[in-house]
Amino acid sequence: MKPAEQELRDLYTQLEPGDRVEVVHGVTVGSSAKWSTTTIGKVLRRERRRHGLHFRRNSDDKVFSDVLILARDDGELTTVTVDEFTRIKRL
């Protein structure tokens, strides 16, 4: 595991409800279009969610993603999936 990935994983596991964070998430479309989006909010919880994003997998395969549930400043609730393109900064 790369040092940046380990740092992200360590910070993710240390986050507690009430922590204020800035999450920068990379979005890649195709081979050349790359964007990033920033979300700022208060951590409500972090969890591991099971999903079925993979096409034609065996029905008993277990695929999970780490997610942060945040409350934005305007009260909106949002969920951010944490992956290798995500950067988290505690504010």
Secondary structure, 3 states (H helix, E strand, C coil): CCHHHHHHHHHHHHCCCCCEEEEEEEEEECCCEEEEEEEEEEEEEEEEEECCCCCCCCCCCCCEEEEEEEECCCCCEEEEEECCCEEEEEC
